Amino acid sequence: MAESSTPAARASKPGHKKKILFSLLGILVALPVIAVILIATFDWNRARPWINAKVSDAIDRPFAIRGDLEVEWERPAKRMAPAARTWRDHIPWPYLYANDVYVGNPAGMPVRDMANVRRFSFSVNPFALLDRTINIPLLSFDGPRVDLLRTDATHNNWTFKRNQEESRWKLDLERVVLTDGVVHIKDAVTKADVTAQVRTLERDPTYGVGFTLTGTYNGAPVRGGGKAGAVLSLKQQGEPYPVQAEARSGRTRIALEGTVTRPAQLAAVDLKLELAGASMDQLYNFTGILLPTTGPFSTSGRLTGSLGEKSSRWVYDDFKGKVGASDIGGRLEFVTGGKRPRLSGNVRSRQLVFADLAPLIGADSNAAKKERNADTMQPSNKVLPVEEFKTERWTVLDADVRFAADRIVRDKALPISKLSTHLIMQDGVLRLDPLEFGMAGGTVRSNIRLDGSGREGKNAIKATAKVAARKIQIKQLFPQIEQMQATVGQINGDAQLSATGNSVASLLAASNGELKTVINQGTVSKMLLEMMGLNVGNIILTKLFGDKQVQLNCMAADFAVTNGIARTRSFVVDTEEAIITVEGAINLAGEQMDLRINPQTKALRLFSLRSPLYVRGPFKKPDVSVDKGVLALKAGGAAALAAAAAPVAALLPLINAGPGEDSDCARLVAQAKRKPTAPPPGQTQRR
């Protein structure tokens, strides 16, 4: 009997195996079906208290789902633009919908909403849960409102605390979709109160959402707008995210268009950037980058950059534009991560209008100052600029920038041909090392140091300047004086000054040091000498028969500058026909001149009145005059002698100046060639 049952038992085993196999297959099919039915029919509102508590604890601020919480199966492609879809977006996924979601401010901030969303939805990949991964292929915000708030430099509502314990679960967020909403920013640090209205764009092949900006920034009205991609991809990190934006505040305009790679980290930025405004320094409130005070400007170039966890690097490359009527172009690089941000680069102007440099030192007109909202207007009776430098910003960054101008367009009376400088800013100390001009066929080379770090007091600048002029051609130096065109010779000079102040006017008013110039030899216009000596007859003859050149033995000038007053120690012009000495003072603080020019002819002159000339009065309108008493005395004597001996007077000079004595040219030139020295600010110059 055992033998007869064995074959039957053996025959039943294949059928038994099939039953087990079909059972397993049934279970595998039933589980997803049961899961689908459970997800579709479960009342997810019961989970709201648990979700609210867990999320509030995780983000350290109130969180609540006030409306219904439900789950549906849906294809992500249904809510996406065709160009943004992938094959996975056509597969149904469980979609969680949370209505009326609220996020509050953290403790210590005003009690109000930080964000609320009309509908918050996302899809979940259920298979990734098996690997402890919360995979969210698509996160959507419908009708969001976000209120970002910063009350001071250390307190804001957009910084979330980080959990120090490593979680066993991983969040994998792939893409974000935004629809119509509002983003409001109120920042006490930058004095910003800006609202962005976000809207969905239809039938735009590149952009999916647009926005408009309104509000105020740093007390000035702000308006603007822009566009961005419909889907922000966080999974495909190499996929560029398109952006376009423009913002205006007063006359300042910032416009950009390009792409951002890995927007969450700004790993790579490649944008066309356009900047314009009344003055470059007004970009500081938008960028945090210290730039010089200028006239109206506009630039356009390529901005590339990246942000790391502790540093960033931005390059504004191949930019071109205008500052006033001057062209400008070059490359600038801005790097953070050190003790201070650092700005470096090279800037060049092919054609620089010299007047466009005036705003750098506050020397532009009051009309131009109003255009750039300057704090101080220039008094009508002042020549030296009184506008103060903004030294409170000098410590926000370091700089190493070179600037050159190939050609300078200027007034005919100003014989400057080109310019170059190397600007270095370190620890609030600005150096122009060197600042070099091409002038009148020669060069003027300066080394200027301005310490605006605050060590000398609030907004005070401790300044030192060394200036060397070489091979300045006399006739090119005074192109509008006709008599100078018959003059040949070169001027060499040196100056060294020091001072403490906060504007060009205050620095010169407190300056101490020396100024020396020398001409070794050359020729000078005879007409000019006759006019200096008021040799009336010879002036007439020179006009009738032409000018000629007179040998210039030497010229030497030596000024001592003490507390803003430059006094002559010696000032002599020695030619083969005359000696001219100058004495007096120039008050840089009061902007007053008081100089006496004493001409002494060396030969006989027809009607040589030889009266001193005086240059007196304010810089704004100096007065050049002669000593009327001496002039009247000599003129009266000449008239009386002419009446008494008219026939003789017609043949011989009536007034003989007598031969003058040669000056000690060698001594004067040697003295003028000695390098000047400047005492530290606050110390007077020894006489």
C-alpha positions, 0 to 999 in steps of 0.5 A, spaced: 500 500 500 505 504 501 508 502 494 501 504 491 501 511 494 508 513 493 507 515 485 500 519 487 504 523 492 509 524 487 504 526 482 501 531 487 508 535 488 508 539 482 501 541 483 503 543 490 509 547 488 504 551 483 499 553 488 505 556 492 508 560 486 501 562 484 500 564 492 506 568 492 504 572 486 498 573 488 500 576 494 505 580 490 500 583 486 495 584 492 500 588 496 501 594 491 493 594 490 492 594 498 497 599 498 493 603 493 487 602 496 489 604 503 493 610 500 486 612 496 481 611 502 485 612 508 483 619 512 490 622 512 487 628 516 488 624 522 495 624 521 495 632 521 497 633 529 503 628 528 506 631 522 505 638 525 508 636 531 514 633 528 515 638 523 515 644 528 520 640 532 525 639 526 524 646 524 524 650 531 518 654 529 511 653 529 508 649 523 501 647 521 497 644 516 490 647 517 486 645 511 485 638 508 491 633 508 489 628 502 493 623 497 492 621 490 495 617 485 497 622 479 502 623 473 507 628 474 506 630 467 499 633 468 502 639 471 508 640 468 510 644 461 511 639 455 519 641 455 520 640 462 517 633 462 521 626 462 519 619 461 518 618 469 513 624 469 508 619 465 508 614 471 503 615 476 506 617 483 502 618 490 501 625 490 500 628 497 496 635 498 496 639 504 491 645 504 492 652 507 499 650 510 502 655 515 510 656 518 511 661 523 517 665 525 522 662 530 522 665 537 525 672 539 522 674 532 515 678 531 509 673 532 506 672 525 507 668 519 513 667 515 510 663 510 503 660 508 501 656 502 494 655 499 496 648 497 502 645 498 503 638 494 509 633 492 509 626 490 513 620 493 517 615 490 514 609 495 520 604 493 525 609 495 522 608 502 525 601 502 532 604 502 530 609 508 530 615 502 524 620 502 525 621 494 520 627 492 520 627 484 516 634 484 515 639 490 509 644 488 507 651 491 500 653 489 499 661 491 505 661 496 506 668 500 513 668 504 515 674 509 522 674 510 524 678 516 531 681 518 531 685 524 539 686 525 545 683 523 544 677 527 537 675 527 533 673 521 527 668 520 530 664 514 536 661 518 534 654 520 537 650 525 541 644 523 540 637 527 547 635 529 545 628 530 546 624 523 539 622 521 538 615 518 533 618 513 535 621 507 531 627 503 532 627 496 528 633 493 529 633 485 525 639 482 521 645 485 515 648 481 512 655 483 505 658 481 502 665 483 505 667 489 508 673 493 515 674 496 516 680 501 522 682 504 523 687 510 531 688 512 533 693 517 540 692 515 539 694 508 533 698 509 529 694 504 522 693 504 521 689 497 515 685 495 515 680 489 509 678 485 510 671 482 506 669 476 505 663 472 507 664 464 504 661 459 507 659 452 514 661 454 519 656 451 524 658 456 521 661 462 515 658 466 514 664 472 515 671 472 515 676 477 515 684 478 518 688 484 516 694 488 518 697 494 524 701 497 531 699 498 536 704 502 530 709 503 530 709 495 524 707 491 525 700 487 521 697 482 523 692 477 521 685 474 524 678 471 523 671 469 525 664 471 524 657 469 518 653 470 521 647 474 527 648 478 531 642 478 535 640 484 537 633 481 540 634 475 545 639 478 548 640 471 542 643 468 542 650 467 536 654 470 534 660 466 533 667 469 532 674 467 531 680 472 532 688 472 531 692 478 531 700 478 532 704 484 532 712 482 537 712 477 541 706 478 539 700 474 541 693 474 539 688 469 541 680 468 540 675 464 543 668 463 543 661 467 544 658 474 547 651 475 545 648 482 541 654 484 541 652 491 548 653 492 549 657 486 555 653 484 556 656 477 553 663 475 553 665 467 550 672 466 550 678 462 550 683 467 548 691 465 549 696 470 548 703 470 546 709 475 548 716 477 555 714 480 558 708 481 559 708 489 551 708 489 552 700 487 555 699 494 548 698 497 546 693 492 552 689 491 556 691 498 562 692 493 566 699 494 567 703 488 569 710 486 564 716 486 563 718 479 559 721 474 553 718 470 555 711 468 553 704 464 557 698 463 555 691 460 559 685 461 559 677 462 558 675 470 561 668 472 561 666 479 560 661 484 559 660 491 562 655 496 561 654 503 566 659 506 568 663 500 565 666 493 569 668 487 565 673 482 568 675 475 566 681 471 569 680 464 570 683 458 566 689 460 565 695 456 561 702 458 561 709 459 563 714 465 560 721 463 563 722 456 569 717 457 569 710 455 571 704 460 573 697 459 576 691 463 576 685 467 574 685 475 574 680 480 571 679 487 573 674 492 570 673 499 573 668 504 579 672 507 579 677 512 576 682 508 573 681 501 578 683 495 577 686 489 582 686 483 583 687 476 585 692 470 581 697 467 582 701 461 580 707 457 582 709 450 579 716 451 578 719 457 575 726 458 579 729 464 572 732 467 570 726 468 575 725 474 572 731 477 567 727 482 573 722 484 575 728 489 568 732 489 571 737 484 564 736 479 559 742 479 553 743 484 549 741 478 552 734 477 553 733 485 545 734 485 544 728 480 548 723 484 545 725 491 552 728 494 551 730 501 555 737 500 555 742 495 561 746 493 560 753 496 560 759 491 566 762 494 571 756 494 575 753 489 578 747 493 573 741 493 570 741 500 566 734 499 568 729 504 571 722 502 566 716 505 572 713 509 567 709 513 567 704 507 574 703 506 575 698 511 569 693 508 574 690 502 581 690 500 583 692 493 588 691 487 586 695 481 590 698 475 587 703 471 590 707 465 588 712 460 591 712 453 588 719 451 586 724 455 581 729 452 581 736 456 581 743 456 586 746 451 589 750 457 591 743 461 596 740 457 595 733 460 596 727 455 595 720 458 594 717 465 596 711 469 595 708 476 596 702 481 590 703 486 592 699 492 587 698 498 589 695 505 586 695 512 583 702 510 589 705 507 588 707 500 595 708 496 596 710 489 603 707 487 604 710 483 599 716 480 602 718 473 600 723 468 603 725 461 604 733 462 606 738 457 611 733 454 614 730 460 611 726 466 608 728 473 609 722 478 606 721 484 606 716 490 600 718 495 598 714 501 591 716 504 590 712 511 582 712 512 582 706 517 579 711 523 586 710 527 586 718 526 579 719 528 572 718 525 572 720 518 579 723 518 585 721 513 592 721 514 595 723 508 602 723 505 604 725 498 610 725 494 610 728 487 616 729 482 615 733 475 620 731 470 622 734 463 616 739 463 616 743 457 615 750 458 611 752 452 607 746 452 605 748 459 602 754 458 599 753 451 594 759 451 599 764 453 602 767 446 609 770 449 610 763 452 611 760 445 618 763 444 620 760 450 624 753 450 626 750 456 624 744 461 621 744 468 623 739 473 620 739 480 619 735 487 614 736 492 612 732 499 606 734 503 603 731 509 596 733 512 590 730 516 583 732 514 577 729 510 577 732 503 581 736 498 580 742 502 581 740 509 587 736 507 591 742 503 589 747 509 592 743 514 598 741 509 606 741 511 612 740 507 616 743 501 615 744 494 621 745 489 622 747 482 628 748 477 629 750 470 637 749 469 637 753 462 633 755 456 630 761 452 624 765 454 620 770 450 623 777 450 616 780 450 614 776 456 620 779 460 619 786 457 611 786 460 614 783 466 618 789 467 613 794 464 619 796 459 613 800 455 618 802 449 621 796 448 614 792 448 612 797 442 618 796 438 618 788 439 610 788 437 613 792 431 619 788 429 617 781 432 619 777 438 626 774 440 628 769 444 632 771 451 637 766 454 634 763 460 640 762 465 636 759 471 629 758 474 629 756 482 623 756 486 623 753 493 616 754 498 616 752 505 609 749 507 606 750 514 599 749 516 597 750 509 601 756 508 606 756 502 611 761 503 617 763 498 624 761 501 627 763 494 623 764 487 628 767 482 628 767 474 635 769 471 635 771 464 641 775 460 637 781 460 633 781 467 632 778 474 625 776 476 624 775 484 618 773 487 616 773 494 610 772 499 605 767 501 599 762 498 594 761 504 591 754 502 586 754 508 583 761 506 584 760 499 588 767 498 594 769 494 599 775 496 605 775 492 610 780 489 613 780 483 620 784 482 623 785 475 630 788 475 632 789 468 640 788 466 640 793 460 638 800 458 630 800 457 626 805 453 621 808 459 623 802 463 618 803 469 620 797 473 614 797 478 613 791 482 607 786 480 602 784 485 598 777 485 593 778 491 586 776 492 582 769 493 583 763 488 576 764 485 578 771 482 585 773 483 587 780 482 594 782 478 596 789 479 602 794 479 604 798 485 601 805 483 605 809 487 612 807 484 609 807 477 606 814 478 613 817 481 617 814 475 612 816 470 612 823 472 619 823 473 619 821 465 614 826 463 618 832 466 625 830 463 622 829 457 619 836 457 625 839 459 630 835 454 625 833 448 631 833 443 635 829 447 630 824 450 628 822 443 635 819 442 637 817 449 633 813 454 630 817 459 630 812 465 636 808 465 635 802 470 642 800 470 645 793 469 643 788 474 647 783 478 647 776 476 644 771 481 647 765 483 644 760 479 649 754 481 647 755 488 639 756 487 639 750 482 643 746 487 638 748 493 632 747 489 634 740 487 635 738 494 629 733 495 624 736 499 622 733 506 615 733 509 614 732 517 609 728 520 602 731 520 601 735 526 608 738 526 610 744 523 615 745 517 622 748 520 624 755 517 
